[in-house]
Structure formats: C-alpha cells, structure tokens
Amino acid sequence: MLTKSHGLGNDYLVADPAELPFTVTPERVRLLCDRHIGAGSDGLLLLDGQTGIRIFNPDGSEAEKSGNGLRIFARWLHDTGRIGSERFTLHTLGGDAAVEVQGRLVTVDMGIPHFRDDVSSLEVDGDRLRVVALSIGNPHCVILRDRLDVTDLRRIGPLVEHHPAFPKRTNVQLARAADRRRVELLIWERGAGETRASGSSACAVVAACSRLGLVDGQTDITASMPGGELRIRVDERGSVWMTGPVEEVARITLSPDLIARLQALP
C-alpha cells in the first residue's frame, strides 16, 4: 500500500518498505514515479526506522531534504498512527527537522542555511548570472530577476542544475522580492525539472532575500509559486521555518502486473 499526497501540487508517493513486495532501487523508483505506466509522482518518500525518511527524485536519485516531502511525510506518520504526538523530529540525509502537524497544515524547521561565498556569479549560455548559492540541507541556486518568465526557467534551469560549480547538481530558482513580506519564484528541481512548488526552494529564496536585505527579518514572508503559497519565517538564530498545507490524494494498491514489472527490474 502506498499513499499519494501533495503539497501545493508537488506530489509524492509515501511507503513503508516493510509493506512493499520489492526492495527500492533507482530503476524501480523511476517506474513507480512514471505518470503513464507507473503510479505517477514527483518522488518517493520511504520510511527509514521510526521517524527517518529517505527521499527519492523521480529520476531515481536520492535527495538530502525536501520541504514539501517533509510536510507530506510528517502528516503521513501522524495520520497512520505511527507517531502519536503532533510534534516530533524527522531524520534526513540533510539533517534533523523538527515538525508540527496542525490538521492539514504542517510546520517544519528546515534549519540554518549555509551560503557559498565562492559562488556569486555563473557563466551560463553566454550570460553572466548573479546568483546566491546555498544549502538548506540540499543545494540551491537562487537567481534574482525583475520579472519571472517560465521560458527563461526552462532555458537556464537545466544548465544551472548541471553547472560545474555544483558537482552534485543543484535546485534552481528564478525569484523576485515583490515587497518586504512577499517573494515570488519559479522552480527547476534537481532530478525532477520544472516543479509547481518546492518547500526547500521557497525557504532558500526567503533566506537569500533576507541576506540581501530585500525582505523583513523575523516576520512571516509569503512565498508564492505556481502551485500556491507557503509561509516562511527566519528566526533569531537564522533557522528557516516553513508552514503549508498537505492534502492526501489516494491510497494505492499496486496491480499484480505492475508489481511483476517492478520485481523484474534490477
């Protein structure tokens, strides 16, 4: 049994590996996430121990952290009775994250971002781009624009994702500070491509804009994406908190034919 949920249109499959009739491999993740011949999703969230999470991109690669993924996973743990409390800590490859489940809203402490002072501009497709590179448990490259254009995202997103400055690839955001308490962004997600929403990307953009003095510190900032809005706050320690909705879509029992195809893969 798998659960499918989304955060602002960014959807994930969630599973307990003990309930799957196969072990998880990159090839099997790619088939599961395929929207035509699999269950279809932007990734797979896998229980690891009691409150650990493994996060797989739809291309089969493993991610360190995902903001929407953490919110989805926290609500799944709570709703399935695996965790009795509304407040607990998730363990990820990108570090621990405190979470609080409040009905359909979930708050996550994404941690203190680490900025790369060695990357402030990139040569991409003949253009010199001013960027803010940082990690919030996973890598991000924020490119500030006066105007956001999805055609621009599709052109430079994959080039920046695979730029030599990021040997493990990076998530990419085109962003603008609309005012002191609102940012807007378009997202090219590492291993997934153009994405309607991303929690860690929203946090990265707010952190970058806060560092540049473009938004007010220690207040709720609205991060607006094509899929919807998240509420982001940078606290007095510099840690970035994210609050947003989670919606369960379906509970999925895989067909015998799909299980057989999955088991046939390496």
C-alpha positions in Angstrom: 0.0 0.0 0.0 1.3 3.4 -0.9 -0.2 6.8 0.0 -0.1 9.7 -2.5 -0.2 13.2 -1.2 0.7 16.6 -2.4 1.9 20.0 -1.1 0.8 22.8 -3.4 0.7 20.4 -6.4 4.1 18.9 -5.6 3.1 15.2 -5.2 4.9 12.3 -3.6 4.3 8.6 -3.0 4.8 7.5 0.6 5.6 4.0 1.7 6.8 1.7 4.5 9.4 -0.5 2.8 8.2 -3.4 5.0 4.9 -3.2 3.1 6.4 -3.3 -0.4 6.9 -6.6 -2.2 10.2 -5.4 -3.6 13.3 -3.5 -2.5 13.7 0.1 -3.6 16.2 0.7 -6.4 16.7 3.7 -8.7 15.2 1.7 -11.6 12.1 0.8 -9.6 11.7 4.4 -8.4 11.7 5.6 -12.0 8.9 3.2 -12.9 6.8 3.9 -9.8 7.0 7.6 -10.4 6.2 7.4 -14.1 2.9 9.1 -14.8 2.0 6.9 -17.7 2.9 3.4 -16.8 3.5 3.7 -13.0 1.7 5.2 -10.0 2.9 8.7 -11.0 4.5 11.3 -8.7 7.3 13.9 -8.3 9.1 11.4 -6.0 9.0 8.7 -3.4 9.2 9.1 0.4 10.4 6.0 2.2 10.2 5.3 6.0 13.6 4.6 7.5 13.4 3.4 11.1 10.8 5.1 13.3 11.0 8.7 12.1 13.7 8.6 9.4 12.9 9.4 5.8 14.6 8.6 2.5 13.7 10.9 -0.3 13.9 9.8 -4.0 13.6 12.0 -7.0 11.6 10.7 -10.0 14.9 10.0 -11.9 15.8 7.6 -9.1 18.4 9.8 -7.4 18.3 10.3 -3.7 17.8 13.8 -2.2 19.0 15.0 1.1 16.0 17.1 2.0 12.6 18.2 0.6 10.4 20.8 2.2 7.1 19.6 0.7 8.3 16.0 1.2 8.9 16.5 4.9 5.5 18.1 5.4 3.8 15.2 3.5 5.8 12.6 5.4 5.1 14.2 8.8 1.4 14.2 8.2 1.5 10.6 6.9 3.3 9.4 10.1 0.7 11.2 12.2 -2.4 10.1 10.2 -1.3 6.5 10.0 -0.8 6.4 13.8 2.9 5.7 13.5 3.5 8.8 15.7 1.1 9.8 18.4 2.3 13.3 19.0 1.7 16.4 16.9 5.3 17.5 17.4 8.3 15.3 16.6 11.6 15.2 14.8 12.3 13.8 11.3 15.8 12.4 10.4 17.0 13.1 6.9 20.3 12.9 5.0 20.3 16.7 5.2 19.9 16.8 9.0 17.2 16.6 11.6 14.0 18.6 11.2 11.5 19.5 13.9 7.9 19.3 12.7 4.4 20.1 14.0 1.2 18.7 12.4 -1.8 21.0 12.8 -4.5 19.3 10.8 -3.9 19.9 7.1 -1.1 22.4 7.9 2.4 21.2 8.8 5.3 23.4 10.1 8.9 22.3 9.6 12.1 23.8 10.9 14.3 23.5 7.8 17.5 24.5 9.7 20.1 27.3 9.3 21.1 27.8 5.6 24.8 27.7 4.7 25.8 30.2 2.0 28.5 29.6 -0.6 30.7 32.7 -0.7 32.8 31.1 -3.5 29.8 31.2 -5.9 28.3 34.6 -6.5 28.0 34.5 -10.3 27.9 31.9 -13.1 28.6 31.9 -16.8 25.6 30.2 -18.4 24.7 30.1 -22.1 26.9 33.2 -22.8 25.4 35.2 -19.9 26.9 36.2 -16.6 24.3 35.5 -13.9 24.4 36.9 -10.4 23.4 34.2 -8.0 23.1 33.3 -4.4 24.2 29.7 -3.8 23.3 28.0 -0.5 22.4 24.8 1.2 19.4 24.2 3.4 20.2 20.5 3.8 20.1 20.3 0.0 21.7 22.6 -2.6 20.1 25.6 -4.1 21.0 28.4 -6.6 18.8 31.5 -6.4 18.8 33.8 -9.4 17.1 37.1 -8.8 15.1 38.7 -11.6 13.0 41.8 -12.0 10.4 39.7 -13.9 9.8 36.0 -13.8 9.5 34.1 -17.1 8.9 30.3 -17.3 10.6 30.2 -20.7 13.7 31.7 -19.0 13.4 29.0 -16.4 13.2 26.2 -18.9 16.2 27.5 -20.8 18.7 28.1 -17.9 17.3 25.7 -15.3 18.9 22.5 -16.6 22.1 24.4 -17.5 22.5 25.7 -13.9 21.4 22.4 -12.4 24.4 20.7 -14.2 26.8 23.6 -13.9 30.4 22.5 -12.9 30.1 24.7 -9.8 27.6 22.1 -8.5 29.2 18.7 -8.8 26.2 17.0 -7.1 23.8 19.2 -9.2 21.5 21.8 -7.6 18.0 23.1 -7.4 17.4 26.3 -9.3 15.0 29.2 -8.5 14.2 32.3 -10.5 13.0 34.7 -7.9 11.9 38.3 -7.1 11.1 40.1 -3.9 7.6 41.6 -4.7 7.7 43.6 -1.5 9.2 43.4 2.0 6.9 40.5 3.0 6.4 38.6 -0.2 8.6 36.7 -2.7 7.7 35.0 -5.9 9.6 32.1 -7.5 9.7 29.6 -10.3 11.4 26.3 -9.6 13.7 23.9 -11.6 14.1 21.0 -9.2 17.2 18.8 -9.3 16.2 15.4 -10.7 12.6 16.5 -11.5 12.8 19.5 -13.7 10.1 22.3 -13.7 8.0 21.9 -10.5 4.9 23.7 -9.4 6.1 24.1 -5.8 9.0 23.3 -3.6 9.3 23.9 0.1 13.1 23.9 0.3 13.2 26.2 -2.7 10.8 28.7 -1.0 13.0 28.6 2.1 16.1 29.1 0.0 14.7 32.2 -1.7 13.5 33.8 1.5 16.9 33.1 3.1 18.7 34.6 0.1 16.4 37.7 0.0 16.8 38.1 3.8 20.6 38.0 3.4 20.4 40.7 0.7 18.1 42.9 2.8 15.2 42.6 0.4 12.7 41.2 2.9 12.0 41.9 6.6 13.7 39.6 9.0 11.9 37.5 11.7 8.4 38.1 10.2 6.2 35.8 8.2 7.1 36.0 4.5 4.7 34.7 1.8 6.5 32.6 -0.8 4.3 32.5 -3.9 4.8 29.7 -6.5 2.7 28.4 -9.4 1.2 25.7 -7.1 0.3 28.1 -4.3 1.8 29.8 -1.2 3.9 28.9 1.8 4.5 30.9 4.9 8.3 31.2 5.7 10.0 32.8 8.7 13.6 33.2 9.6 14.0 33.1 13.4 16.5 34.9 15.6 19.0 32.0 15.2 18.8 32.2 11.4 16.8 29.0 11.2 14.2 28.9 8.4 10.6 27.7 9.4 8.1 26.7 6.8 4.3 26.3 7.1 2.0 25.0 4.4 -0.8 22.5 3.6 -0.7 18.8 2.8 -3.5 17.0 1.0 -3.9 13.3 0.7 -4.9 12.3 -2.8 -5.2 8.5 -2.8 -4.2 5.2 -1.2 -2.8 2.9 -3.8 -2.7 -0.9 -4.1 -0.3 -1.8 -6.9 -1.6 -4.2 -9.5 0.0 -7.6 -9.9 1.2 -6.6 -13.4 3.0 -3.5 -12.1 4.5 -5.5 -9.2 5.8 -8.1 -11.6 7.4 -5.3 -13.8 8.9 -3.8 -10.7 10.3 -7.1 -9.5 11.8 -7.8 -12.9 14.0 -4.6 -12.7 17.4 -4.6 -11.0 
